[in-house]
Amino acid sequence: MAGELTDEPIDDYLPHNGNRGYRVSRYELDLVYKVASNRLAGRAVITAATTRARPRFSLDLAQSLTVTKLFVNGSKAAKYTHQRGKLTFAPAQQIPAGGALTIDVHYRGTPRPVHGPWGEVGWEELSDGVLVSGQPNGAASWFPCDDHPGAKASYRISVTADSPYYVVANGVLTHKRVKASQTTWVYEQPEPMSSYLATVQIGPYRNYRIHPAASGEPPMQAILPPKLLPRFEHDFARQPLMMAEFQRRFGPYPFEGYTVVVTDDELEIPLEAQGLSIFGANHCDGERGSERLIAHELAHQWFGNSLTVRRWRDIWLHEGFACYAEWIWSEAAGGPSADALARAAWQHLSRAPQDIVIGDPGPGAMFDDRVYKRGALTLHALRRYLGDPKFFTLLRNWTARHRHATVDTTEFAALAERFSETSFRPLWEQWLYKTALPDLPFPDA
């Protein structure tokens, strides 16, 4: 296909990701995967509506996967090309703005992670199974998609794998069927989800129910190798209490349930996905050494998964909030107070280079630990100005107003202003948009 799309980037942090001209409402993925050979055969049916008439459209899809068929609104695409991570196609007939756009892509290949400034992300082989970590641009490593955080849709994910393996994906397991030596697992994720939060986890796992702290709490389960269960039961024992505390502080849990996956492999850091979190065997140390990480990943279900940034420049709204949730949990669990942890974080940051603007850190620094810690300190400063009743009412309002939607810093700042008679503009300017670390307010409080 001659020529290229010349649209402006949707997100300057990932200028090659995301696509214009349509909005996806649903993905239906049917995958067949062979663990031993790392071979994937897939079909993605993507339901969308056009936002303007165009001669051609595009999807994000890694070059490690080969498209074998492509249909648009039931007819073969007039033309399509797959180059440099873009699957570009022309409908047989032009579709007007507001028209239905159904894209049916058949593909296959040997999936592998996408390389980028943040390392390798996406579909990754384990010693015996698969892990998918999509943040920020790894979704295209295993299915064709509109891969930027502001594009949310519902999902049905069906995975067929060899029967000894347990398969986990986002949402609720609606049914599974065994045929010969293979099992098909079908998951439904009705709440809107950004593509980077979609995941598949495959391994020699078993399912264990986690008992809630009280009746009425959302259902929780653990998926892990049986040999890790004794340490898991100790290390994650307080997770139900964590869930109860976060619901009290942040509002109702935003999804049907919560799943924790623990791989048999060690992982450098835990990983988030919508409705579930993934930990490595090293995070089950029998000493609760990863409890702050358990709190961090659980908090992402509110901040990152239900409320998702439209553009990556506002990532502090994910990571600053999840980091602050660690401090809230410590305080609730009888550990150091949020104030003590804030003071320690401030001391640490005061000795670090002060050359980052956390309200727009740039793509190379968006996962810098200073974004996490200084984002948490921003919230702590706001909490000191507002006091606990107003601060936590603000957080509950924030999660309720934007449940399952996309957000930006301007919206959070505007909502916070409603809880005070004075402007918080100096606070945002100092904490989010200047490199110099401000003093914490009220040092004698």
C-alpha positions as CSV (number, residue, x, y, z in Angstrom):
1,M,0.0,0.0,0.0
2,A,1.6,3.2,-1.1
3,G,2.0,6.1,1.4
4,E,1.8,6.2,5.1
5,L,-0.6,7.6,7.6
6,T,0.7,11.1,8.6
7,D,-1.4,11.7,11.8
8,E,0.1,13.6,14.7
9,P,1.1,11.2,17.6
10,I,-1.7,10.5,20.1
11,D,0.9,10.4,22.8
12,D,4.3,12.0,22.5
13,Y,5.8,9.5,24.9
14,L,5.0,6.6,22.5
15,P,4.7,8.4,19.2
16,H,4.4,5.2,17.1
17,N,1.5,3.8,19.2
18,G,-2.2,4.4,18.9
19,N,-4.3,5.0,15.8
20,R,-6.8,7.6,14.7
21,G,-10.0,7.5,12.8
22,Y,-11.9,5.0,15.0
23,R,-12.7,4.1,18.6
24,V,-12.8,0.4,19.7
25,S,-15.6,-0.8,22.0
26,R,-14.7,-4.5,22.1
27,Y,-12.0,-7.1,21.5
28,E,-12.8,-10.8,21.1
29,L,-9.6,-12.8,21.1
30,D,-9.4,-16.5,20.2
31,L,-5.9,-17.8,20.8
32,V,-4.4,-21.3,20.5
33,Y,-1.0,-21.6,22.1
34,K,1.6,-24.3,22.3
35,V,3.9,-23.8,25.3
36,A,6.7,-26.2,24.2
37,S,7.2,-24.4,20.9
38,N,6.0,-20.9,21.7
39,R,3.6,-20.9,18.8
40,L,0.6,-18.8,18.8
41,A,-2.4,-18.8,16.4
42,G,-4.9,-16.1,16.9
43,R,-8.0,-14.5,15.7
44,A,-9.0,-11.0,16.8
45,V,-12.5,-9.6,16.1
46,I,-12.4,-5.9,16.9
47,T,-15.6,-3.9,17.1
48,A,-15.2,-0.2,16.6
49,A,-17.0,3.0,15.3
50,T,-15.3,5.4,12.9
51,T,-14.7,9.0,14.1
52,R,-14.1,10.2,10.5
53,A,-14.1,8.9,7.0
54,R,-10.7,7.8,5.8
55,P,-9.3,5.7,3.0
56,R,-7.4,3.4,5.4
57,F,-6.9,2.6,9.1
58,S,-4.2,1.0,11.2
59,L,-3.7,-1.2,14.2
60,D,-0.6,-1.9,16.3
61,L,0.8,-5.4,15.8
62,A,4.4,-6.6,16.4
63,Q,6.3,-7.9,13.4
64,S,6.9,-11.3,15.1
65,L,3.3,-12.1,14.2
66,T,2.2,-12.7,10.6
67,V,-1.3,-11.8,9.4
68,T,-2.9,-14.5,7.3
69,K,-6.4,-13.1,6.7
70,L,-8.0,-9.7,7.2
71,F,-11.7,-8.9,6.8
72,V,-13.4,-5.5,7.3
73,N,-17.1,-5.4,7.9
74,G,-17.3,-9.0,6.6
75,S,-15.4,-8.4,3.4
76,K,-11.8,-9.0,2.6
77,A,-9.8,-5.8,3.0
78,A,-9.0,-4.2,-0.3
79,K,-5.4,-4.0,0.7
80,Y,-3.3,-4.3,3.8
81,T,0.4,-4.0,4.8
82,H,2.2,-4.9,8.0
83,Q,5.3,-2.9,8.4
84,R,7.2,-1.4,11.4
85,G,4.6,-2.6,13.9
86,K,1.6,-1.2,12.0
87,L,-1.1,-3.2,10.4
88,T,-2.5,-0.8,7.8
89,F,-5.6,-1.7,5.8
90,A,-8.1,-0.2,3.4
91,P,-11.8,-1.2,3.6
92,A,-13.3,-2.5,0.3
93,Q,-15.8,0.3,0.6
94,Q,-15.3,3.7,2.3
95,I,-17.0,4.0,5.7
96,P,-18.5,7.3,6.7
97,A,-17.9,9.0,10.1
98,G,-19.9,7.3,12.8
99,G,-20.1,4.1,10.8
100,A,-19.6,0.5,12.1
101,L,-16.1,-0.9,11.8
102,T,-15.5,-4.6,12.5
103,I,-12.0,-5.8,11.9
104,D,-11.4,-9.6,11.8
105,V,-7.7,-10.4,11.9
106,H,-6.3,-13.9,11.6
107,Y,-2.6,-14.2,12.6
108,R,0.1,-16.6,13.8
109,G,3.7,-16.6,14.8
110,T,6.2,-16.9,17.6
111,P,5.4,-14.1,20.0
112,R,8.2,-12.3,21.8
113,P,8.5,-9.1,23.8
114,V,8.6,-5.7,22.2
115,H,11.9,-3.9,22.6
116,G,11.9,-0.3,23.8
117,P,13.5,2.3,26.1
118,W,12.0,0.5,29.1
119,G,13.4,-2.9,28.2
120,E,11.3,-5.8,26.9
121,V,7.6,-5.8,27.5
122,G,4.7,-8.0,26.3
123,W,4.5,-11.8,25.8
124,E,7.4,-13.5,27.6
125,E,8.3,-17.1,28.0
126,L,8.8,-18.5,31.5
127,S,10.7,-21.7,32.4
128,D,7.4,-23.5,32.0
129,G,4.7,-21.2,30.7
130,V,4.0,-17.6,29.8
131,L,3.8,-14.2,31.4
132,V,2.4,-11.1,29.7
133,S,3.3,-7.7,31.0
134,G,2.0,-5.0,28.6
135,Q,3.0,-1.7,30.3
136,P,3.4,0.6,28.4
137,N,3.4,-0.8,24.8
138,G,3.6,-4.6,25.0
139,A,0.0,-5.4,24.0
140,A,0.9,-5.5,20.3
141,S,3.2,-8.4,21.0
142,W,0.3,-10.8,21.1
143,F,-2.8,-9.2,19.5
144,P,-3.7,-6.4,17.1
145,C,-4.9,-3.4,19.0
146,D,-5.2,0.4,19.4
147,D,-2.3,0.4,21.9
148,H,-2.4,3.6,24.0
149,P,-3.8,4.1,27.5
150,G,-6.7,6.4,26.5
151,A,-8.4,3.7,24.4
152,K,-10.5,1.5,26.6
153,A,-12.7,-1.4,25.5
154,S,-14.4,-4.6,26.8
155,Y,-12.7,-7.9,26.2
156,R,-13.4,-11.6,25.7
157,I,-10.2,-13.6,25.8
158,S,-10.3,-17.3,24.9
159,V,-7.1,-19.3,25.2
160,T,-6.6,-22.9,24.2
161,A,-3.5,-24.6,25.6
162,D,-2.3,-28.1,26.6
163,S,-4.4,-29.4,29.4
164,P,-1.8,-29.7,32.2
165,Y,-1.5,-25.9,32.1
166,Y,-3.7,-23.4,34.0
167,V,-4.6,-20.3,32.0
168,V,-5.5,-16.9,33.5
169,A,-6.7,-13.8,31.7
170,N,-8.5,-10.6,32.7
171,G,-12.1,-10.8,34.0
172,V,-14.3,-13.7,35.0
173,L,-13.8,-17.2,33.8
174,T,-17.1,-17.9,32.1
175,H,-16.4,-21.4,31.0
176,K,-13.7,-23.9,30.2
177,R,-13.9,-27.0,28.0
178,V,-11.6,-30.0,27.6
179,K,-11.1,-31.6,24.2
180,A,-8.6,-34.4,23.8
181,S,-5.3,-33.1,25.3
182,Q,-6.2,-29.4,25.2
183,T,-8.3,-27.1,27.4
184,T,-10.0,-23.9,26.3
185,W,-10.4,-21.1,28.9
186,V,-12.8,-18.3,28.2
187,Y,-12.6,-15.0,30.2
188,E,-15.0,-12.0,30.0
189,Q,-13.8,-8.6,31.0
190,P,-16.9,-6.3,30.7
191,E,-15.4,-3.2,32.3
192,P,-13.5,-1.0,29.9
193,M,-9.8,-1.8,29.8
194,S,-6.7,-0.3,28.2
195,S,-4.8,-2.6,26.0
196,Y,-1.6,-2.5,28.1
197,L,-3.6,-4.0,31.0
198,A,-4.8,-7.0,29.0
199,T,-2.9,-10.2,30.0
200,V,-2.6,-13.9,29.7
201,Q,-0.7,-16.0,32.3
202,I,0.0,-19.7,31.7
203,G,1.8,-22.1,34.0
204,P,1.6,-25.3,36.1
205,Y,-0.7,-23.6,38.5
206,R,-3.6,-24.4,40.9
207,N,-6.4,-22.1,42.0
208,Y,-6.8,-21.3,45.7
209,R,-9.6,-19.2,47.2
210,I,-8.6,-16.3,49.5
211,H,-11.0,-15.8,52.3
212,P,-12.2,-12.2,52.7
213,A,-11.8,-10.2,55.9
214,A,-15.6,-9.7,56.1
215,S,-18.7,-10.7,54.3
216,G,-19.5,-8.6,51.2
217,E,-15.9,-8.2,50.2
218,P,-15.0,-8.8,46.6
219,P,-13.9,-12.4,45.8
220,M,-10.2,-13.0,45.7
221,Q,-8.2,-16.0,44.4
222,A,-4.5,-17.0,44.1
223,I,-3.1,-18.9,41.1
224,L,0.3,-20.4,41.8
225,P,2.4,-23.6,41.9
226,P,1.3,-25.8,44.8
227,K,4.8,-25.8,46.3
228,L,4.6,-22.1,47.0
229,L,1.3,-22.2,48.9
230,P,2.7,-22.4,52.5
231,R,4.8,-19.3,52.0
232,F,2.0,-17.5,50.1
233,E,-0.4,-18.1,52.9
234,H,1.9,-16.4,55.3
235,D,3.2,-13.6,53.1
236,F,-0.2,-12.6,51.6
237,A,-2.2,-13.3,54.8
238,R,-3.0,-9.6,55.3
239,Q,-4.2,-8.9,51.8
240,P,-7.9,-9.3,52.7
241,L,-7.4,-6.6,55.4
242,M,-5.6,-4.5,52.8
243,M,-8.6,-4.8,50.5
244,A,-11.0,-3.7,53.3
245,E,-8.8,-0.7,54.2
246,F,-8.4,0.4,50.6
247,Q,-12.2,0.2,50.0
248,R,-12.7,2.4,53.1
249,R,-10.1,4.9,51.9
250,F,-10.6,4.8,48.1
251,G,-14.2,3.6,47.6
252,P,-15.6,0.3,46.4
253,Y,-13.3,-2.1,44.6
254,P,-13.9,-1.4,40.9
255,F,-14.0,-4.9,39.5
256,E,-15.8,-8.3,39.9
257,G,-12.9,-9.9,41.7
258,Y,-9.1,-9.8,42.3
259,T,-6.6,-12.5,41.3
260,V,-3.0,-12.8,42.4
261,V,-0.7,-14.9,40.2
262,V,2.6,-16.1,41.5
263,T,5.0,-17.6,38.9
264,D,7.5,-20.4,39.5
265,D,10.1,-18.0,38.2
266,E,11.6,-15.1,40.0
267,L,10.6,-11.6,38.8
268,E,12.5,-8.4,39.2
269,I,9.3,-6.5,40.1
270,P,5.6,-7.4,40.4
271,L,3.4,-6.6,37.5
272,E,-0.1,-5.1,37.2
273,A,-3.0,-6.0,35.0
274,Q,-6.7,-5.2,35.2
275,G,-8.2,-7.3,38.0
276,L,-5.0,-9.1,38.8
277,S,-1.4,-8.8,39.8
278,I,1.6,-11.0,39.0
279,F,4.4,-11.7,41.5
280,G,7.5,-13.9,41.2
281,A,8.4,-16.8,43.5
282,N,10.9,-14.5,45.1
283,H,8.1,-12.4,46.4
284,C,7.0,-15.3,48.6
285,D,10.0,-15.3,51.0
286,G,8.1,-16.5,54.1
287,E,8.9,-13.3,55.9
288,R,6.3,-10.8,54.4
289,G,9.2,-9.0,52.8
290,S,7.1,-7.9,49.8
291,E,4.0,-6.6,51.7
292,R,4.5,-3.0,50.5
293,L,4.5,-4.3,46.9
294,I,1.4,-6.3,47.6
295,A,-0.3,-3.1,48.7
296,H,1.1,-1.2,45.7
297,E,-0.2,-3.6,43.1
298,L,-3.7,-3.8,44.8
299,A,-4.0,0.0,44.8
300,H,-3.4,0.0,41.1
301,Q,-6.8,-1.5,40.6
302,W,-8.2,1.9,41.5
303,F,-5.4,4.1,40.3
304,G,-4.2,2.9,36.9
305,N,-6.8,0.3,36.0
306,S,-10.2,1.8,36.8
307,L,-8.8,5.3,36.5
308,T,-6.3,5.3,33.6
309,V,-4.3,8.2,32.3
310,R,-5.1,9.4,28.8
311,R,-1.5,10.2,28.2
312,W,1.6,8.8,29.8
313,R,2.9,12.2,31.0
314,D,0.4,11.9,33.9
315,I,1.7,8.6,35.1
316,W,2.2,10.1,38.6
317,L,-1.6,9.6,38.9
318,H,-0.9,5.9,38.8
319,E,2.4,5.5,40.5
320,G,2.2,8.3,43.0
321,F,-1.1,7.1,44.2
322,A,-0.1,3.4,44.4
323,C,3.1,4.4,46.3
324,Y,1.0,6.5,48.7
325,A,-1.3,3.5,49.3
326,E,1.8,1.7,50.6
327,W,2.1,4.3,53.3
328,I,-1.6,4.3,54.0
329,W,-1.4,0.5,54.5
330,S,1.6,0.8,56.8
331,E,-0.2,3.3,58.9
332,A,-3.3,1.1,59.1
333,A,-1.3,-2.1,59.9
334,G,0.5,-0.6,62.9
335,G,3.8,0.2,61.0
336,P,5.4,3.5,60.4
337,S,2.9,6.3,59.8
338,A,2.4,7.9,56.5
339,D,4.0,11.0,57.9
340,A,7.1,9.2,59.0
341,L,7.4,7.5,55.6
342,A,6.9,10.8,53.9
343,R,9.7,12.3,55.9
344,A,12.0,9.4,55.1
345,A,11.1,9.7,51.4
346,W,11.7,13.4,51.4
347,Q,15.1,12.9,53.0
348,H,16.0,10.4,50.3
349,L,14.8,12.6,47.5
350,S,16.7,15.6,48.9
351,R,19.9,13.7,48.3
352,A,19.0,12.6,44.8
353,P,19.4,14.6,41.6
354,Q,16.6,17.2,41.3
355,D,16.3,17.3,37.6
356,I,12.9,15.7,37.0
357,V,9.5,17.3,36.5
358,I,7.1,14.5,37.7
359,G,4.0,16.1,36.1
360,D,5.7,15.5,32.7
361,P,8.8,13.5,33.3
362,G,9.5,12.5,29.7
363,P,9.4,9.0,28.3
364,G,12.9,8.1,29.5
365,A,12.0,8.9,33.1
366,M,8.4,8.0,33.4
367,F,9.2,4.9,35.5
368,D,11.9,6.7,37.5
369,D,11.4,6.0,41.3
370,R,11.3,9.7,41.9
371,V,8.0,9.9,40.0
372,Y,6.6,7.3,42.4
373,K,8.0,8.9,45.6
374,R,7.5,12.5,44.8
375,G,4.0,11.7,43.5
376,A,3.3,10.2,46.9
377,L,4.8,13.2,48.6
378,T,2.5,15.5,46.6
379,L,-0.5,13.6,47.9
380,H,0.9,13.8,51.5
381,A,1.3,17.6,51.1
382,L,-2.3,17.8,49.9
383,R,-3.5,15.6,52.8
384,R,-1.8,18.0,55.3
385,Y,-3.4,21.0,53.8
386,L,-6.9,19.4,53.7
387,G,-6.9,17.2,56.8
388,D,-7.9,13.5,56.7
389,P,-11.7,13.9,56.4
390,K,-11.5,16.1,53.3
391,F,-8.5,14.3,51.8
392,F,-10.1,10.8,51.8
393,T,-13.4,12.2,50.7
394,L,-11.6,13.7,47.8
395,L,-10.0,10.3,46.9
396,R,-13.4,8.6,47.1
397,N,-15.0,11.3,44.9
398,W,-12.1,11.0,42.4
399,T,-12.5,7.2,42.0
400,A,-16.3,7.5,41.8
401,R,-16.5,10.3,39.3
402,H,-14.0,8.6,36.9
403,R,-14.7,4.9,37.5
404,H,-13.6,2.9,34.4
405,A,-12.7,6.1,32.6
406,T,-9.6,8.1,31.7
407,V,-8.1,11.0,33.6
408,D,-5.5,13.7,33.7
409,T,-3.8,15.9,36.3
410,T,-6.0,18.9,35.4
411,E,-9.1,17.0,36.4
412,F,-7.6,15.9,39.7
413,A,-6.5,19.4,40.5
414,A,-9.9,20.9,39.7
415,L,-11.6,18.4,41.9
416,A,-9.2,19.1,44.8
417,E,-10.0,22.8,44.6
418,R,-13.6,22.1,45.5
419,F,-12.4,21.0,49.0
420,S,-10.6,24.2,49.8
421,E,-11.3,27.9,50.0
422,T,-7.7,28.6,48.8
423,S,-6.1,27.8,45.5
424,F,-3.8,24.8,45.3
425,R,-2.1,26.1,42.2
426,P,1.2,26.9,44.1
427,L,1.2,23.3,45.4
428,W,0.8,21.7,42.0
429,E,3.4,24.1,40.5
430,Q,6.0,23.3,43.2
431,W,5.4,19.6,43.5
432,L,4.6,18.6,39.9
433,Y,6.1,21.1,37.6
434,K,9.4,22.3,39.1
435,T,12.6,20.3,39.5
436,A,13.5,21.6,43.0
437,L,12.1,19.5,45.8
438,P,9.7,21.7,48.0
439,D,9.6,21.5,51.7
440,L,6.8,19.4,53.3
441,P,4.2,21.7,54.7
442,F,3.7,22.1,58.4
443,P,7.0,20.5,59.6
444,D,5.9,20.7,63.2
445,A,2.6,18.9,62.6
